[in-house]
Structure formats: structure tokens, C-alpha cells
Amino acid sequence: MTQSSGVPADIPAVINVGLMGLGVVGTGVAATLLRKNSPVSDVTGRSVRLKKVLVRDLSRPRDIDLPPGLLTADAEDILADPDIHIVVEVMGGTDPAESYLKQALSAGKHVVTANKEVMAKSGPELLALARENRANLLFEASVGGGIPIVGCLMNELAANDIRSIRSIINGTTNYILTRMAHHRTSFQQALREAQDLGYAEADPTNDIEGIDAAYKLTILASLAYRCAFQHEDVYCEGISKLEPQDFRYAQELGYAIKSLAIANLVDGAVQLRVYPAFVPAEHMLAKVDGVYNAVEVDGSLCGQVLFHGMGAGREPTTSAVVGDLIEVVRNMGRHAAPSRVQAGEGPQNGPALAVRPIGDLQARYYIRLDVADHPGVLAQIAKVFGDGQISIAAVLQRDTHPETESAEIVITTHPAKEESVQHALQAMAGLPQVRKVSNMIRIEE
Ligand SMILES: NC(=O)c1ccc[n+]([C@@H]2O[C@H](COP(=O)([O-])OP(=O)(O)OC[C@H]3O[C@@H](n4cnc5c(N)ncnc54)[C@H](OP(=O)(O)O)[C@@H]3O)[C@@H](O)[C@H]2O)c1
């Protein structure tokens, strides 16, 4: 039986939600659920009630006035309550979040989570548990904040063979790179600014070393290729080695530097990588600045589609979490004919795909060297490239330092195999005339 709203009648008259976490995202979710005309009730025609909110520290001042009795520091008040139908987890971290999610799913509760780390590390296991217990597990907010990319890969783009995903999915690094590009700030200075503005955490390792982006790429690639990848499958390089002169050269050569998270298919195997890359200045990804995120999907039917928007923050992330909540309410009771994302769909349904090592990558390269300013140095470097079958596209020499008799040389290559380039860089580092291999950045055309 179906009501006029389209929601089946065999679900509870009041749907109770347990919210785990009342920080940046949890506060936005709680405020939306407590609104007089909450979108969840408005859209689904169901009465949806926030029943309990879990926090760590009950005495901490909050940005929101909750009705009395809602806050608890005991997870069992949510997990063991049979009247709580949906658990929204916005605590973050793996422990205890993962075990709470398992407990909730095992009890047949539906789950909405924003937790990329848990979904990247244990997504397939949790989805299997959800399927076993006929529960929904939705995780739109785990990638791209307010950008609806997770659901689109599962649903609207599901007809496509995905050729590639190229994305900027860490706002903190994109903010730092934007400052370095447009204001010529050093990496350390840009990081300090990001921390002062609350964009970067006190310990920024996960963001600047690409770990956060690797978690998100694991989720996107698992959905796109219907295969359970591990976050260790993602080759990962951070942005801390970038220096102001890299941005100067990039601009001179017609590129922007962006930290890209890329998944693509090459001869039936997948390549997964996060690293700073040269992106042609006229490409749309080069124009994604500040804390914004973007995901470009290249599908066999849809061609190139670009998603762009706010990748974090209270409101955008609330949009994704509450959107999932609406989806769960719609799905509740539709056991026979789910119309959209249903528990268990997504990762691990397709054939297992091999992951190519980074050494297999074919790309163009930018290489910056600090060399002795002596005649014949270029010939020696060219020989190393020649020995590795790497063809040079351009050589720039701008900065010479008479006091140290050194010079900075920048070389770009034609497409070459990464393994050969790495060998060449090792050989170059051993040349007496090469004082330092200062940087190597891949060029994404
Ligand atoms: N912030 C964003 O823009 C954003 C965007 C996309 C996804 N996400 C994801 O959303 C999740 C939440 O992020 P957030 O920024 O809202 O985090 P947050 O501001 O640090 O808030 C975390 C909340 O969880 C509670 N909590 C943490 N550990 C707990 C525990 N062991 N027991 C009980 N409560 C606990 C905290 O309680 P207390 O308040 O008492 O400390 C706090 O209320 C994370 O998975 C994050 O990756 C965040």
C-alpha cells in the first residue's frame, strides 16, 4: 500500500533518528531536523524526529539549543533503542565510529554516514552487513561535501563504463595551492593561513599528504568500477615539496598546479593516484580555486561531466547528509522494488580489477634541477634522458646564482613511462654536476 506522498504505509508513523556527533556537520543536521518544516518530513510526507544526539563531552558549549533530554554521552542510548530507525554518524574517525556502524546495521537500523575513512577502509564489509540486515547504508557526504557525486555514480551515471575520474577533492590542499599560485606564498605560510581560517587542522598531515583524498578516491573508484579497492591501492604524494618557483614555471609553461585524485582504466586495469600535477591553464579543473572541489567523470555514454561545488562546511555537508536521510525514508518499506540506491549496491558487485603500479604510468613530466653552472651539464643530463628512452620536450634555464656557480634548469618531457623517469632521476642525482633534483611533477593533459 502506498500513500499519496509515494512512501509506503508499512513504516512507522514517526521515524526516529539517532544522531552521532554534534560538531560542524552534526549541528547542521540537527538544526535541519529540528526546523518546523524539516525538508525530510516535507519531501517524504513522513514525521521524522530527532530522538537522541551522541557527543563525547556533555559539558561543552554548543552552537545549537537542543530540546532537553536529547544529548547523551552513551552510544547505547541510540544503538540499543529499538525505536531508533535511522542512525546518522557524523563523529568521524574509525574507532569507535566503525563498531557503532556495525552494531547499528546488525540491529537492522538504517545508516547515513559522512565518514570517508570508515567507508574507504571498511565500505564493502559494511555494505555486506547492511545487505544481510536489509538496511540502507548511504554515504553521499563522505566525498565532496555538498557535491552529489556518490549517488550519481551509483545511479544516474551507472549506465556508463567510466573511463576516468579526475578530481580535486581536498579543499585544504586546494586552498593552499591557490594561495601559492596567486600570492606567491611559501607552502608553510599558506598552510598557516589555512589553519588560521579553520580550513586546515592543527595536524594537517591527512590533508597535505593526500591521505584524505586517497580515502575519497577509493570510494569513488569502488563505485565507478564496482570493485572493492583498498585505500592502500592509491599511489599518494602530498604537496609539501612544492616551492614558489614551481608555480612560476607552471604559469610560464601555461599550466596551473592542482592536487588531483585520479582513477582511470588502462588496458583493463585501474590506475589510482593522488599527486600534485600540472593542469593546462584553460582546463576547467585549473580554474577550481580556494576550498572548492570538483570531480570530472568521463563516461562511455555521458562523455565528460564536471561536478563543482563546496566540498566541505556545515551547510554543504548537511545538504548531502539530509539528502541521504530523505532517500532512506523513501526506501524504507520498499523491499520489493527499490528505485534508487539500496543497501549493498555499489562496491564489490563487478569483476575484480587489477591495480596498476605507479611505475606503469605514461605521462609527461616537469623536472626541476639545481645544477652546477658549467659548460656541458645539459649534454650530460640529455644523455641520461636518452639512455632511458625519454624524449625532452623543452628546457628552460632562468635562475643562475654566480655566488654558488649554480643554475636552475627545468625540463619537460614528452610522454614517458614513470619507471624510466624514476630511473633517470636516480641516475641524474648521481651526476657530480647535478646538485639536487628539486622536484618532479606529472603533467596531466
Ligand atoms: N566538516 C566538514 O566540512 C565535513 C565535510 C564532509 C565530511 N565530513 C565528515 O563528517 C564527519 C564529522 O565531521 P565534523 O567536522 O562535523 O567533526 P567534528 O566537528 O569534530 O565533530 C565531531 C562530533 O562527534 C563527537 N564525537 C567524536 N568522537 C566521539 C566519541 N568517541 N563518542 C561520542 N561522540 C564523539 C564530538 O563530540 P564533542 O562535541 O563532545 O567533542 C563532536 O560533536 C567526519 O567523518 C568528517 O570526515 C566533514
The ligand as a Tripos MOL2 file, in Angstrom:
@<TRIPOS>MOLECULE
LIG
   48    52     1     0     0
SMALL
NO_CHARGES

@<TRIPOS>ATOM
      1 N1         33.4240   19.2510    8.4650 N.am      1 LIG1
      2 C1         33.1570   19.0840    7.1950 C.2       1 LIG1
      3 O1         33.0620   20.0570    6.4230 O.2       1 LIG1
      4 C2         32.9460   17.7040    6.6400 C.ar      1 LIG1
      5 C3         32.7000   17.5300    5.2640 C.ar      1 LIG1
      6 C4         32.4680   16.2490    4.7600 C.ar      1 LIG1
      7 C5         32.5230   15.1730    5.6200 C.ar      1 LIG1
      8 N2         32.8090   15.3720    6.9440 N.ar      1 LIG1
      9 C6         32.8640   14.2050    7.8060 C.3       1 LIG1
     10 O2         31.8470   14.3210    8.7840 O.3       1 LIG1
     11 C7         32.2690   13.7280    9.9970 C.3       1 LIG1
     12 C8         32.1460   14.7600   11.1100 C.3       1 LIG1
     13 O3         32.9570   15.8600   10.8300 O.3       1 LIG1
     14 P1         32.8640   17.1980   11.7000 P.3       1 LIG1
     15 O4         33.7220   18.1930   11.0100 O.co2     1 LIG1
     16 O5         31.4500   17.5400   11.9930 O.co2     1 LIG1
     17 O6         33.5830   16.7240   13.0550 O.3       1 LIG1
     18 P2         33.6800   17.4990   14.4450 P.3       1 LIG1
     19 O7         33.3070   18.9330   14.2730 O.co2     1 LIG1
     20 O8         34.9940   17.1780   15.0300 O.co2     1 LIG1
     21 O9         32.5380   16.8230   15.3280 O.3       1 LIG1
     22 C9         32.6300   15.5120   15.7960 C.3       1 LIG1
     23 C10        31.4720   15.2670   16.7610 C.3       1 LIG1
     24 O10        31.4830   13.9040   17.1120 O.3       1 LIG1
     25 C11        31.5270   13.7730   18.5320 C.3       1 LIG1
     26 N3         32.3780   12.6290   18.8540 N.ar      1 LIG1
     27 C12        33.6140   12.3590   18.3620 C.ar      1 LIG1
     28 N4         34.0920   11.2170   18.8950 N.ar      1 LIG1
     29 C13        33.1300   10.7650   19.7410 C.ar      1 LIG1
     30 C14        33.0180    9.6380   20.5840 C.ar      1 LIG1
     31 N5         34.0080    8.7420   20.6830 N.pl3     1 LIG1
     32 N6         31.8880    9.4740   21.2970 N.ar      1 LIG1
     33 C15        30.8790   10.3800   21.1950 C.ar      1 LIG1
     34 N7         30.9220   11.4640   20.4100 N.ar      1 LIG1
     35 C16        32.0470   11.6620   19.6870 C.ar      1 LIG1
     36 C17        32.1200   15.0490   19.0570 C.3       1 LIG1
     37 O11        31.6650   15.2540   20.3800 O.3       1 LIG1
     38 P3         32.0800   16.5450   21.2400 P.3       1 LIG1
     39 O12        31.4000   17.7010   20.5460 O.co2     1 LIG1
     40 O13        31.5620   16.3080   22.5970 O.co2     1 LIG1
     41 O14        33.5860   16.6060   21.1400 O.co2     1 LIG1
     42 C18        31.5690   16.0660   18.0500 C.3       1 LIG1
     43 O15        30.3200   16.5190   18.4470 O.3       1 LIG1
     44 C19        33.6960   13.2200    9.7400 C.3       1 LIG1
     45 O16        33.6380   11.8830    9.3480 O.3       1 LIG1
     46 C20        34.1550   14.0830    8.5870 C.3       1 LIG1
     47 O17        35.1550   13.4740    7.8110 O.3       1 LIG1
     48 C21        33.0120   16.5930    7.4620 C.ar      1 LIG1
@<TRIPOS>BOND
     1     1     2 1
     2     2     3 2
     3     2     4 1
     4     4     5 ar
     5     4    48 ar
     6     5     6 ar
     7     6     7 ar
     8     7     8 ar
     9     8     9 1
    10     8    48 ar
    11     9    10 1
    12     9    46 1
    13    10    11 1
    14    11    12 1
    15    11    44 1
    16    12    13 1
    17    13    14 1
    18    14    15 2
    19    14    16 1
    20    14    17 1
    21    17    18 1
    22    18    19 2
    23    18    20 1
    24    18    21 1
    25    21    22 1
    26    22    23 1
    27    23    24 1
    28    23    42 1
    29    24    25 1
    30    25    26 1
    31    25    36 1
    32    26    27 ar
    33    26    35 ar
    34    27    28 ar
    35    28    29 ar
    36    29    30 ar
    37    29    35 ar
    38    30    31 1
    39    30    32 ar
    40    32    33 ar
    41    33    34 ar
    42    34    35 ar
    43    36    37 1
    44    36    42 1
    45    37    38 1
    46    38    39 2
    47    38    40 1
    48    38    41 1
    49    42    43 1
    50    44    45 1
    51    44    46 1
    52    46    47 1
@<TRIPOS>SUBSTRUCTURE
     1 LIG1         1 GROUP 0 **** ****
